[in-house]
Amino acid sequence: MKVRRAWRPAQLVERRRETESASTLVLEVTDWPGHLAGQHIDVRLTALDGYQAARSYSLAAPTNGDRIEITVQRVPDGEVSSYLVGEARDCDTVEVRGPVGGWFVWQPADTAPVLLVAGGSGVVPLMAMIRSRGAVSSTPFRLIYSVRTPRIGSTTMNFAVVRLRTVGSTSRFFTPVGRPRASRVRSGG
Ligand SMILES: Cc1cc2nc3c(=O)[nH]c(=O)nc-3n(C[C@H](O)[C@H](O)[C@H](O)COP(=O)(O)OP(=O)(O)OC[C@H]3O[C@@H](n4cnc5c(N)ncnc54)[C@H](O)[C@@H]3O)c2cc1C
């Protein structure tokens, strides 16, 4: 528990652009204790003048040795997300603390069917669950995901998209347009 509360250096070793405004950052943290899908970390930045800012980010992938992944959506004028998505470069070092949170986790040993519901960057911890499942489990998963701007381009999405709805898109690939309604979700149409 002590280790999880301590801030520790994390070096940026890889980054992947997921959408126009979101990137996945792979960080290397020496002696990372491991985590469960659904947990998050705190990330702390320190400016040259000593000013610090810390924010929480969900872990986006299963435990992989000392490497952890977060997917950050840039918030307009956001202090920390703007740096992580727009400015952070390979070998830059931030500080992380965690893993945090045990109330919203999924473990591959769970065999009950899973319904995942998310909007925007809320999909990040669910992606960790989907990736954990992909590695070792055949538990039935269904994801209902709402986004403002559809873009299915990520190479890391290893599941079939049946239907995706948005509030504002007119793309022919994502009809019918509109907020998801219970009746449509139930029918799958
Ligand atoms: C458990 C948890 C998990 C999370 N996981 C993720 C994740 O996986 N991915 C992700 O992208 N995010 C995640 N978040 C959100 C993340 O922690 C940050 O809140 C987010 O990145 C914005 O931080 P920021 O520093 O960029 O923005 P901030 O600087 O905090 O600003 C946020 C907004 O408030 C406005 N603002 C700031 N100060 C003022 C002010 N004084 N007056 C008026 N407006 C102001 C800014 O313009 C901006 O639009 C998570 C949050 C929690 C709690």
The ligand as an ORCA input file, in Angstrom:
! r2SCAN-3c Opt
* xyz 0 1
  C     -10.679      8.362    -11.892
  C     -10.449      9.253    -13.100
  C      -9.999      8.688    -14.268
  C      -9.795      9.496    -15.411
  N      -9.362      8.912    -16.555
  C      -9.147      9.661    -17.639
  C      -8.657      9.043    -18.850
  O      -8.431      7.822    -18.916
  N      -8.454      9.845    -19.921
  C      -8.686     11.210    -19.885
  O      -8.459     11.872    -20.896
  N      -9.134     11.799    -18.744
  C      -9.353     11.080    -17.633
  N      -9.772     11.681    -16.468
  C      -9.877     13.164    -16.445
  C      -8.502     13.786    -16.080
  O      -8.183     13.462    -14.732
  C      -8.469     15.328    -16.182
  O      -9.561     15.850    -15.467
  C      -8.502     15.831    -17.610
  O      -7.391     15.337    -18.361
  C      -8.449     17.382    -17.632
  O      -7.305     17.810    -16.946
  P      -6.498     19.085    -17.467
  O      -5.448     19.386    -16.469
  O      -6.094     18.924    -18.874
  O      -7.620     20.212    -17.456
  P      -7.816     21.329    -16.330
  O      -6.680     22.283    -16.349
  O      -8.143     20.661    -15.054
  O      -9.079     22.085    -16.910
  C     -10.298     21.398    -17.181
  C     -11.261     22.398    -17.813
  O     -11.587     23.391    -16.859
  C     -11.295     24.666    -17.403
  N     -10.752     25.516    -16.318
  C      -9.623     25.301    -15.634
  N      -9.463     26.251    -14.705
  C     -10.529     27.075    -14.816
  C     -10.952     28.244    -14.142
  N     -10.248     28.777    -13.148
  N     -12.105     28.814    -14.522
  C     -12.840     28.284    -15.505
  N     -12.502     27.194    -16.183
  C     -11.359     26.602    -15.858
  C     -10.262     24.439    -18.487
  O     -10.323     25.442    -19.485
  C     -10.670     23.097    -19.017
  O     -11.639     23.231    -20.026
  C     -10.023     10.898    -15.346
  C     -10.475     11.460    -14.147
  C     -10.694     10.657    -13.046
  C     -11.191     11.303    -11.772
*
